[in-house]
C-alpha cells in the first residue's frame, strides 16, 4: 500500500498577502507625505530633500497623508482581526530574549537559517515592534490632527508638541523596519515570490 502524498499548504494566504502589499503602499505614501509636512515645520536642524517627499507643498501633503492614514488604520484593524481569528498570531510566539540574542548573533554571522513561513526570533520581535509603532503613529497622528476634539490622545502623549516628537520617532521606527525588511529580502530573495504567489510547502 502506497503512502499518501504529503499535503502541501499555502505559506502566505491571500488575505495576508493583500494586507501586506496595501500596508507597504500606504506606508510609502504616508512616510513621503509626512516628510513633506515635516519640512514645513522641522523639529530638528534638517529637512528632507524634495526628491523623497510626496505632495510638493504642505496642503497637498496633508491631503495625501490623511487619505492614506485611513487606508493604513483600516487595513491594520482588519489585519489584527484576521490574525486573531485565523490563529496567525501564533507565529509570533513563543518569544524570548535568549532566542532573540541567539538568532541575532547568527544573523550577524550570516548563518541564520530561514524556513519559509516560519519566523525566527528576530523577525518575531521586529514584527511585534512595528505593530506597536504603527499603533503609536496612528494615535499620535490623531492627536496632532485634532488636538482639541481628540484631546485625550493629545494628553496621552503629553501635549501637542510632545505628540509631534512621538509621531516622528514612531515614523522613524517604521521607516527603519521598512529598510531592514528590504535588506533582508535582498539577502534572501527566495522569500519574495511566496509573498506574491502564496507559495506552497509540504506539511
N, C-alpha and C positions, 0 to 999 in steps of 0.2 A: 504494500500500500504506500503510495507516494505521500510525502509530507506536503501539507498545504503550502502554497506560495506565501511568503511573508507579506503582510499588509504594508502598503505604502501610504503614509499620511502627508498631508499638506503641511509644510513648515510654517508658512505665514498665511493664515486665512485671508480671504479678500477684504473683510471689514478692517482688519489690521492694516493691510496694505493701503487701502483707500485713505484711512485716517492718517497714516504715516506721511503720505505724499501731500495731503491737504495741509497738515501741520507744517511740513517743510516749506511749502509755498507761502503760507500765512506768516511764518517766522521770518522768511527773507523779506517780505513786503513790510512787515512791522519793524524790523531792525533798520532797514533802509530809510523808511519814512521817519522812524524815531530819531535817527541820526540827523535828518534834516530839521526836525523840531528842536533837537538839542543845539544845533548850530545857531538857531535864532536867539538862544539864551544859554550860553555854555555854563556848565557847572565848574569846569576846570579850565586850565590855561591852554586848551587846544580845541580845534574843531575838526570835523570830518570832511575830507575832500568831496566836492560835488559829485565826483565820479562814482562814489559808493553810496550816495544818498538817493532817496526817491521822493519826488514831489516838486522839485525845483524852487518852490517858495513855501513859506510857512502854512498858508491856508490850504494849499493842495496837499501838503504833507500830513496835516491834521486830518483831512478828509480820508486819505488813504489809510492812515493809522486807525481811525475809528472804524472804517469799513472792515478791515482785516482783524481788528480786535474782536468783533463779533464772530467771525469765522473761527478764530483761534479758541475763543471761550466756548462756543457751542460744540466745536469738534472735540475739544478737551473734555467737556462734560459727557459727551457720547462715548468717548474712549474710556472714561472712568466707569460708566455704567456697563459698557460691553466687557471690560476687563473683569469686573466683579461677577457679572452674570455668566461669562464663559469659563471662568476659572483661570484666565490668562495671568492673573496676578500672582499665581503660584510660581511662575517662572522667576520672580524677583526674590524668592525666599527658598531656603534659609540664607541669611547674610550675616557674616561675622567679620570682625576686624582682622582676625588671623587669616581668613580666606582672602580678604582684600589685599593684605600685605603679601601673601604668598603669590597671588596672581599678578600683582603689580610688579613684584621682582621678576617674575617670569616674563612679563611683557617687556620690561626694560632690557632683558637679555634676549629679546626676540625669540623666546622659547615657550610662548603661551599657546597651548593647543586650543583650537576652535572647532567645536562641534556645531554643525548647522542647527539652528533652532534652540540651542542651549546657551544661556547667558553665563559667562564667568562672573566671579565676584566683583571685579572692577566694573564690568558692564552693568551689573545689578545696581551698584552704588551710583553710577553715573545716571542711569535711567530714573532711579528714585529721586536723585538730586535735581535733575532737570524738571521732573514733575512738580517738585516743591517750588523751584524757581519760577515755573510757569504760573503756579497759583499766586505767588508773591507779586509777579509782574502784572497780573491781571488786577488784583486787589489794589496795589499801589497806583496803577494806571487809572482805576476808577476814582481813587482819592484825588488824583491830580486833575482829572477831567471835571468832576463835580464836587469840589471841596466843601460847598455849602450843603447841597442836597444829600451828599453821601459823607456827612461829617464824621460818622462813626468809623469809616475806613480811614479818613484823614487822621482822626485821633489815634487809631490803631498804630499808625506809623509815625506818630509824634508830631503831626502837623504837616502842612502843605510842603514846606521847603525840605523837611526831612524825607517826606514821601518821594520827592524828586530824586534824592540820592539813592533811596532804596530801590526805586524803579530802575535807575541807571545801572546799579550793581547787579540787580536781578537779570536785566537785559544782557549785561556783560557775561554773566554766568551761562546764559542760554547761548550766546554767540560763541563762547569758548567750547561749550558742549558740541555745538554745530561743527566747529572747526576740527575738534578731536574726532568726531564721528566721520567726517570726510577723510581725515588722515588714516583712520583705521580701515575704512573701506578701500582706500588706495593700497594699503599694505596687504589686505586680504580681499582682493577683488571678487573672489567666488561667493562672498556674502551678498553681493548686489543682485544678481539675477533672481534669487528666490523672493526678494522684496518687490520684484516686478511681476514675476510669473506665479509666485506662490511656492514653487519648488516642491519636491517630494523626497521623502526618505523612508527607509524601512522602519517599522515599529514592531 
